[in-house]
Amino acid sequence: MAGESVHDAHSVVATIQPAITLLGLGIGAALLSRACRLNPIVGYLGLGLGIGALGFADDFSGPVVAAMAEAGVMFLLFNLGLHFSLGRIRAEAANIFGFGALQMLVAGGGFAALFWAFGLPGEFAIIGGFAMGLSSTAVVIGLVRERDQEDCPVGRAAQSILIFQDIAAILLLVAAGSLSSGGALAPALGLAGLKALAAFIVAVLFARFLTGPVFRLIARAGSSEVYTATALFIALAAGWATGMAGLSLTLGAFLGGMAVADSRYRIMVQTEIDAFRGLFLSFFFISVGLSIDPVLLAENWVVAVAAAAGLIALKCAFNVVAGLANRWSVPGSIQLGFLLGQGSEFALVIFALPAIAGLIEPRIASILVTAIAISLAVTPLISNLGRKLAGKLRRGPADQKLDGDDAPVVIIGLGRSGRAVADALSFNGIGYLALEANPERFEIALADGYHVHQANSGDPRSWDAIGMGKREVAVIATGNLTIARELAPLVQDRLPNIAQVMAMPGPEAIEEFTHLGMIAVDVKAPRGTETIIEMVFQALGQERALPAQSPPRALSEEEYALEHA
């Protein structure tokens, strides 16, 4: 018995050792990437490639690492679902089913035509071409979250397109499976569509009848561990259910998040899941790096790099064309096109299927996989290029008109709080004009489509230039207490008749600014940014329609305390 116990212990150690080793190496790769001012995704991909080049790829190809990589993508889609309630899907239906379908038609159709022109088999041209039209949900959503772009037009459109692409990826996987089984393609796709519709209906019913009672019961238990376990259970169980139904695990994870999105417990669930999402996603990106064939890359690195460059250039061009066809502006189409200008993790899965890989030469399949992996690695650089180019175009002669000239609200500072106020005003159809003194933050906000102008907010001459006196509300959201103290007497002296909302970076000066007659709110407090938005709408005397990704109503203090017990 003792010998068997020792044997079992060694077996467990051998099973989890690759995951532990990758976790430690991943930490080092992330720290090195940050030191080099690169996205950690680049470090993870480089780590995977380096392990493969040293000949240790097989040591990290076990089921534990594969399961953790799959869990990372599932948690990512679950988090995306948390931001796409039924209300937001209705609000974003034009982007999801209109813009998303258009992007897939242009990009996927373009690559399919290119593959067919190069003489590849028709089945591969269609399935492989549309697979190349997909973009990476994991990479793009990570960048959008890192840049606080979830609620700006580019970020919302990108998320909507990626949702449609996830649906399209499921159909492509079904089509690829029908080739391997020799079955008819049309019935298989129809069955997959019916299953997806059934899964959506189940998610809606769960959200309507079960989410509230379940989480109220958990809240009464007062245990954070139960919250964590419930969040993990919903994400994994929803993915497992759709996987058992023959659909994508990631579709189930997305629907699981969507079932919680309309709940007042969404914020707590998202907080609990975020740590796991980041951890497991690192395994996914390392696995992508491991999928690159180092021998092929060494022997055909010129071809592989050229293929990657061609993929990125064509994908960006196709996306820009789709954006223009959807009546987006040139700067917006460029920024969105470059953001979605990489290959997809789903394409890596599709090209690895025997039925698809068997249609082309192994060398071609390896080059395509390598090109997709390289495109994932350089996405932060390519998307930054598109963002800068969009910003320069927005500053061109055609854009010299003063946006928001008649807007009732002026926002001084477009950091996180300023952007949140601008997003809420835009959603409700209320105009605003923003001033930003920081050149870098100004360029980024301009590229993201905000009505912003660069000006020294402490110089009253800039206030005269924009007609500050005719506004109704001034929101000071510089995020800097010193600047706020400098601006306060100027605002009091020159703008005594307009409401003044101060977004304070801490609680220490709230009383000081309140005595001056200003509405001062600590943005670091619970619901701080939400409170600022409410104060702006109260000052305007208008009712606020909540953005579709927000909870249906604000929480009372008692409810907030209950959720965070």
C-alpha positions in Angstrom: 0.0 0.0 0.0 2.8 2.4 0.9 4.5 1.7 -2.4 1.3 2.4 -4.3 0.9 5.6 -2.4 4.4 6.8 -3.3 3.8 5.8 -6.9 0.5 7.8 -7.1 2.3 10.8 -5.6 5.0 10.6 -8.2 2.3 10.3 -10.9 0.5 13.4 -9.6 3.8 15.4 -9.5 4.7 14.3 -13.0 1.2 15.4 -14.3 1.2 18.9 -12.8 5.0 19.6 -13.2 4.6 21.1 -16.7 1.9 23.5 -15.5 4.0 24.6 -12.5 7.1 25.1 -14.7 5.1 27.1 -17.3 3.6 29.2 -14.6 7.0 30.2 -13.2 8.4 30.8 -16.7 5.3 32.8 -17.6 5.8 35.1 -14.6 9.4 35.8 -15.8 8.2 36.4 -19.4 5.5 38.8 -18.2 7.9 40.8 -16.0 10.5 41.0 -18.9 7.8 42.1 -21.3 6.7 44.9 -19.0 10.3 46.0 -18.5 10.6 46.2 -22.3 7.3 48.1 -22.5 5.7 45.3 -24.4 2.3 43.6 -23.9 2.7 40.4 -21.8 1.1 38.5 -24.7 4.3 39.0 -26.7 6.3 37.5 -23.8 4.1 34.5 -23.5 4.2 33.8 -27.3 8.0 34.2 -27.3 8.3 31.9 -24.3 6.4 29.2 -26.1 8.5 29.6 -29.2 11.7 29.5 -27.2 10.7 26.3 -25.4 9.9 24.7 -28.8 13.3 25.9 -30.3 15.1 24.2 -27.4 13.3 20.9 -28.1 11.1 20.8 -25.0 7.7 21.3 -26.6 6.6 17.7 -26.1 7.3 18.1 -22.3 4.6 20.7 -22.1 1.9 19.2 -24.3 0.1 17.3 -21.6 -3.6 17.4 -20.8 -3.2 19.7 -17.8 -1.6 22.5 -19.8 -4.1 22.0 -22.6 -7.1 22.2 -20.2 -5.7 25.3 -18.5 -5.2 27.0 -21.9 -8.8 26.2 -22.9 -10.0 27.4 -19.6 -8.3 30.8 -20.2 -10.2 31.3 -23.4 -13.5 30.3 -21.7 -12.9 32.7 -18.9 -12.2 35.5 -21.4 -15.5 34.8 -23.2 -17.3 34.6 -19.9 -16.0 38.0 -19.0 -17.1 39.3 -22.4 -20.5 37.9 -21.8 -20.7 39.8 -18.5 -20.6 43.0 -20.6 -23.2 41.9 -23.1 -26.6 41.7 -21.5 -29.7 41.1 -23.5 -30.2 44.9 -23.5 -26.8 45.5 -25.0 -27.3 42.7 -27.6 -30.5 44.5 -28.7 -28.7 47.8 -28.7 -25.7 46.4 -30.6 -27.6 44.1 -33.0 -26.7 46.3 -35.9 -23.0 45.9 -35.1 -23.2 42.2 -34.2 -25.3 40.9 -37.1 -24.7 43.7 -39.5 -21.2 45.0 -39.2 -19.9 41.6 -38.0 -21.4 39.7 -41.0 -20.1 42.4 -43.3 -16.6 42.1 -41.9 -16.6 38.3 -42.3 -18.0 38.5 -45.8 -15.3 41.0 -46.9 -12.3 39.5 -45.0 -13.2 35.8 -45.1 -14.4 36.1 -48.7 -11.3 37.9 -49.7 -9.0 35.2 -48.3 -11.2 32.5 -49.7 -10.8 34.0 -53.2 -7.1 34.4 -52.7 -6.7 30.7 -51.7 -8.8 29.6 -54.7 -6.7 31.8 -57.0 -3.5 30.1 -55.7 -5.0 26.7 -56.8 -5.9 25.3 -53.3 -8.8 22.9 -53.1 -12.3 24.5 -53.0 -13.2 23.0 -49.6 -10.0 24.4 -48.1 -10.4 27.8 -49.8 -13.9 28.3 -48.3 -13.3 27.0 -44.8 -9.6 28.1 -44.5 -10.4 31.5 -46.1 -13.1 32.3 -43.7 -11.0 31.0 -40.8 -8.4 33.6 -41.8 -11.1 36.2 -41.7 -11.5 35.6 -38.0 -9.7 37.8 -35.4 -8.3 36.8 -32.0 -10.9 37.4 -29.3 -8.3 36.7 -26.6 -5.8 39.3 -27.9 -8.2 42.0 -29.0 -10.4 42.0 -25.8 -7.2 42.0 -23.7 -6.0 45.2 -25.6 -9.5 46.8 -25.4 -9.6 46.3 -21.6 -6.1 47.4 -21.1 -6.8 50.7 -23.0 -10.2 51.4 -21.3 -11.8 51.2 -24.7 -14.8 48.9 -23.7 -17.3 51.7 -24.1 -15.8 53.9 -26.9 -17.1 53.3 -30.4 -14.1 51.4 -31.6 -14.1 49.1 -28.6 -17.8 48.4 -28.7 -17.7 47.7 -32.5 -14.7 45.4 -32.0 -16.4 43.4 -29.3 -19.6 43.1 -31.4 -17.7 41.9 -34.4 -15.8 39.3 -32.3 -19.1 37.9 -31.0 -20.3 37.4 -34.6 -16.9 35.8 -35.4 -17.3 33.4 -32.5 -20.6 32.3 -33.9 -19.0 32.0 -37.4 -16.2 30.0 -35.9 -18.6 27.4 -34.6 -20.1 27.0 -38.0 -16.7 26.6 -39.5 -15.8 23.9 -37.0 -19.0 22.1 -37.8 -18.3 22.4 -41.6 -14.8 21.0 -41.0 -16.2 18.1 -38.9 -18.6 17.3 -41.7 -15.7 16.9 -44.1 -14.0 14.4 -41.9 -17.2 12.4 -41.4 -18.2 12.6 -45.1 -21.6 14.0 -44.2 -23.6 16.7 -46.0 -22.5 20.3 -45.1 -25.9 22.1 -45.1 -27.7 19.8 -42.6 -24.8 19.9 -40.3 -24.7 23.7 -40.3 -28.5 23.8 -39.8 -28.3 21.5 -36.8 -25.5 23.6 -35.3 -27.6 26.7 -35.7 -30.6 25.1 -34.0 -28.4 24.0 -31.1 -26.9 27.5 -30.7 -30.4 29.0 -30.7 -31.5 26.5 -28.0 -28.4 27.4 -25.9 -29.3 31.1 -26.2 -32.9 30.5 -25.0 -31.6 28.5 -22.0 -29.3 31.4 -21.1 -32.1 33.8 -21.3 -34.4 31.7 -19.1 -31.6 31.3 -16.6 -31.0 35.0 -16.5 -34.7 35.7 -16.1 -35.7 33.2 -13.4 -32.6 31.7 -11.7 -29.8 34.3 -11.5 -31.4 36.6 -8.9 -32.6 33.9 -6.5 -29.3 31.9 -6.7 -27.1 34.9 -5.9 -29.4 36.3 -3.2 -29.0 32.9 -1.5 -25.2 33.1 -1.9 -25.1 36.7 -0.6 -26.9 35.7 2.6 -24.3 33.0 3.1 -21.7 35.9 3.4 -18.8 33.8 2.1 -16.5 35.1 -0.6 -15.3 31.6 -1.2 -18.9 30.6 -2.3 -19.0 33.6 -4.6 -15.7 32.5 -6.2 -16.9 28.9 -6.6 -20.2 30.0 -8.1 -18.5 32.2 -10.7 -16.1 29.4 -11.7 -19.0 26.9 -11.8 -21.1 29.1 -14.1 -18.3 29.8 -16.5 -17.0 26.2 -16.7 -20.4 24.4 -16.5 -21.9 26.6 -19.3 -19.0 25.8 -21.5 -19.2 22.1 -20.7 -22.9 22.1 -21.5 -22.5 23.6 -25.0 -19.5 21.3 -25.6 -21.6 18.3 -24.8 -24.2 19.6 -27.3 -21.5 19.6 -30.0 -21.0 23.3 -29.9 -18.0 25.5 -28.9 -17.0 25.6 -25.3 -16.4 29.3 -25.7 -20.0 29.9 -26.8 -21.3 28.4 -23.6 -18.9 30.5 -21.5 -20.1 33.6 -23.3 -23.8 32.7 -22.8 -23.0 32.0 -19.1 -21.6 35.5 -18.6 -24.5 36.9 -20.5 -26.9 35.2 -18.1 -25.4 37.2 -15.2 -24.9 40.4 -17.1 -28.3 41.9 -16.3 -28.0 40.9 -12.6 -27.1 43.3 -9.8 -24.3 40.8 -8.9 -22.4 41.2 -12.1 -19.6 43.3 -10.6 -18.9 40.8 -7.9 -18.8 37.9 -10.3 -16.5 39.8 -12.7 -14.2 40.6 -9.8 -14.0 37.0 -8.7 -13.3 35.7 -12.3 -10.7 38.3 -13.4 -7.8 36.7 -11.5 -8.4 33.3 -13.0 -8.9 34.7 -16.5 -5.5 36.4 -16.5 -3.8 33.3 -15.1 -5.2 30.8 -17.5 -4.9 33.0 -20.5 -1.2 33.0 -20.1 -1.2 29.2 -20.7 -3.2 29.8 -23.8 -0.7 32.2 -25.3 2.2 30.0 -24.3 0.5 27.1 -26.1 0.2 29.2 -29.2 3.9 29.9 -29.1 4.5 26.1 -28.7 2.4 25.5 -31.8 5.0 27.3 -34.0 7.4 24.8 -35.7 10.9 26.1 -34.9 12.5 23.9 -37.6 10.1 25.2 -40.2 10.7 28.8 -39.0 14.5 28.3 -39.3 14.3 26.8 -42.8 11.6 29.0 -44.2 11.8 32.1 -42.0 11.7 34.5 -45.0 8.5 32.8 -46.4 6.9 32.7 -42.9 7.6 36.3 -42.2 6.4 37.3 -45.6 3.2 35.3 -45.1 2.7 37.0 -41.7 3.2 40.4 -43.3 0.8 39.5 -46.1 -1.8 38.2 -43.6 -1.6 41.4 -41.5 -1.6 43.8 -44.5 -4.5 42.0 -46.3 -6.5 41.6 -43.1 -6.1 45.3 -42.2 -7.1 46.3 -45.7 -10.2 44.0 -45.7 -11.3 45.3 -42.3 -10.9 49.0 -43.4 -13.0 48.3 -46.5 -15.6 46.7 -44.3 -15.6 49.7 -42.0 -16.0 52.1 -44.9 -18.8 50.0 -46.4 -20.5 50.2 -43.0 -20.3 54.0 -43.3 -17.6 54.5 -40.7 -15.2 57.4 -41.0 -11.7 56.8 -42.5 -9.9 57.3 -39.1 -12.4 55.0 -37.3 -12.2 52.3 -40.0 -8.4 52.4 -39.9 -8.2 52.1 -36.1 -10.7 49.3 -36.0 -9.2 47.6 -39.0 -5.7 47.5 -37.5 -7.1 46.4 -34.1 -8.6 43.3 -35.8 -5.7 42.8 -38.2 -4.4 39.5 -36.8 -5.3 35.8 -37.2 -7.4 33.9 -34.7 -6.9 31.2 -32.1 -9.9 29.5 -33.8 -8.0 29.4 -37.1 -5.2 27.5 -35.4 -7.7 24.9 -34.2 -9.3 24.6 -37.6 -6.0 24.2 -39.5 -4.9 21.5 -37.0 -8.0 19.3 -37.8 -6.9 16.3 -39.9 -9.7 16.8 -42.4 -8.5 20.4 -43.2 -4.7 19.8 -42.9 -5.1 16.8 -45.3 -6.4 19.0 -48.1 -3.0 20.9 -48.4 0.7 20.2 -48.2 2.0 20.0 -44.6 4.5 22.8 -45.4 1.6 25.2 -46.4 -0.3 24.3 -43.2 2.8 25.0 -41.0 3.5 28.3 -42.7 -0.1 29.4 -42.2 0.0 28.5 -38.5 3.3 30.2 -38.1 2.0 33.4 -39.8 -1.1 33.5 -37.6 1.1 33.1 -34.4 3.4 35.9 -35.6 0.4 38.1 -36.3 -0.8 37.5 -32.7 2.6 38.5 -31.3 2.8 41.8 -33.2 -0.9 42.8 -32.7 -0.1 45.4 -30.0 2.4 47.1 -32.3 0.1 47.0 -35.3 -2.9 48.3 -33.4 -0.9 51.1 -31.9 0.2 52.1 -35.5 -3.5 52.2 -36.5 -4.4 54.2 -33.5 -1.7 56.8 -34.2 -2.6 57.0 -37.8 -6.3 57.5 -37.0 -5.4 60.2 -34.5 -3.3 62.1 -37.2 -6.1 61.8 -39.7 -8.6 63.2 -37.2 -6.4 66.2 -36.8 -6.4 66.9 -40.5 -8.0 69.9 -42.2 -11.4 68.2 -42.5 -11.7 67.9 -38.8 -10.9 71.4 -37.7 -14.5 72.2 -36.9 -15.0 72.6 -33.2 -16.9 69.4 -32.2 -19.4 69.9 -29.5 -19.7 73.7 -30.1 -23.2 73.7 -28.7 -22.7 71.0 -26.1 -24.1 71.6 -22.6 -21.2 69.8 -20.8 -17.5 70.5 -20.8 -15.2 67.8 -19.5 -11.7 68.8 -18.3 -9.5 65.8 -18.5 -10.1 62.5 -20.4 -8.7 59.9 -18.1 -10.8 57.0 -16.9 -13.5 59.1 -15.1 -13.7 61.7 -17.9 -14.1 58.9 -20.5 -16.9 57.3 -18.4 -18.8 60.6 -18.3 -18.3 61.1 -22.0 -19.5 57.6 -22.8 -22.6 58.0 -20.7 -23.5 61.4 -22.3 -23.0 60.0 -25.8 -25.2 57.0 -25.0 -27.9 59.4 -24.0 -27.5 61.6 -27.0 -26.2 64.6 -25.0 -23.3 66.6 -26.4 -20.1 67.3 -24.6 -16.8 69.0 -25.3 -13.6 67.7 -23.7 -10.3 69.5 -23.0 -7.1 67.5 -22.4 -3.7 69.1 -21.7 -1.6 65.9 -21.7 -0.4 65.4 -25.3 -0.3 61.6 -25.1 -3.7 61.2 -23.5 -5.1 63.8 -26.0 -3.8 61.7 -29.0 -5.2 58.5 -27.6 -8.6 60.1 -26.9 -8.7 61.7 -30.3 -7.9 58.4 -32.0 -10.7 56.7 -30.0 -13.3 59.1 -31.4 -13.9 61.5 -28.4 -14.8 65.1 -29.0 -11.6 66.4 -27.5 -9.3 69.4 -28.0 -5.8 69.9 -26.7 -5.7 73.0 -24.4 -4.3 74.1 -21.2 -7.3 73.8 -18.9 -5.9 76.2 -16.4 -5.6 79.1 -19.0 -8.9 81.1 -19.0 -8.1 82.1 -22.6 -8.8 78.6 -23.7 -12.2 78.8 -21.8 -13.1 82.0 -23.8 -12.2 80.2 -27.1 -14.7 77.4 -26.5 -17.4 79.6 -24.9 -17.2 78.0 -21.5 -19.7 80.5 -20.1 -22.6 79.2 -22.2 -22.2 75.6 -20.9 -24.4 74.1 -18.2 -22.0 71.7 -16.4 -18.3 71.6 -16.1 -16.8 68.3 -15.1 -13.2 68.5 -13.7 -11.7 65.0 -14.1 -8.0 65.6 -14.3 -7.2 62.9 -11.7 -4.7 65.3 -10.1 -5.5 67.0 -6.8 -3.0 69.8 -7.3 -4.4 70.7 -10.7 -8.0 70.5 -9.2 -7.0 73.0 -6.5 -5.5 75.4 -9.2 -8.6 75.2 -11.3 -11.1 75.6 -8.4 -10.7 79.4 -7.9 -10.8 80.0 -11.6 -14.0 78.1 -12.0 -15.6 79.9 -9.0 -14.6 83.3 -10.3 -15.3 82.9 -14.0 -18.1 80.3 -14.1 -20.3 81.0 -11.1 -23.6 80.2 -12.9 -22.8 76.6 -14.1 -22.7 73.4 -12.1 -19.3 72.2 -11.2 -18.6 68.5 -10.7 -15.2 67.5 -9.3 -13.9 64.0 -9.8 -11.5 63.7 -6.8 -8.7 61.2 -6.8 -9.2 60.4 -3.1 -11.3 61.4 -0.1 -9.0 63.8 1.6 -10.2 67.0 -0.2 -13.9 66.2 -0.6 -15.0 68.6 2.3 -12.7 71.3 1.0 -14.3 71.5 -2.4 -17.8 70.9 -1.1 -17.5 74.1 1.0 -16.7 75.9 -2.2 -20.1 74.9 -3.6 -18.8 72.2 -5.9 -20.1 68.7 -6.3 -17.1 66.7 -5.2 -17.0 62.9 -5.5 -14.2 60.4 -4.7 -13.8 58.3 -7.8 -11.9 55.6 -5.8 -14.9 55.1 -3.5 -17.5 52.3 -4.3 -19.5 53.4 -7.3 -17.5 56.6 -7.4 -17.5 57.0 -11.2 -21.2 56.0 -11.3 -22.0 58.7 -8.8 -20.2 61.4 -10.9 -22.3 60.4 -13.9 -25.5 60.6 -11.8 -24.5 64.1 -10.5 -23.9 65.3 -14.1 -27.4 64.2 -15.2 -29.0 65.7 -12.1 -27.2 69.0 -12.8 -28.6 68.8 -16.4 -32.1 68.1 -15.0 -32.4 65.0 -17.3 -33.2 61.4 -16.7 -30.4 59.0 -17.6 -30.8 55.9 -19.7 -28.3 53.4 -18.5 -25.9 51.9 -21.0 -26.9 48.3 -21.8 -23.8 46.8 -20.2 -24.5 48.5 -16.9 -26.7 47.0 -14.1 -30.4 47.8 -14.5 -30.3 50.3 -11.6 -27.9 51.7 -9.1 -27.4 49.7 -5.9 -28.4 51.1 -2.5 -25.7 51.2 0.2 -27.4 48.2 1.9 -27.3 46.2 -1.3 -23.7 47.1 -2.0 -22.7 46.0 1.5 -24.6 42.8 1.1 -22.9 42.0 -2.2 -19.4 42.7 -0.7 -19.9 41.0 2.6 
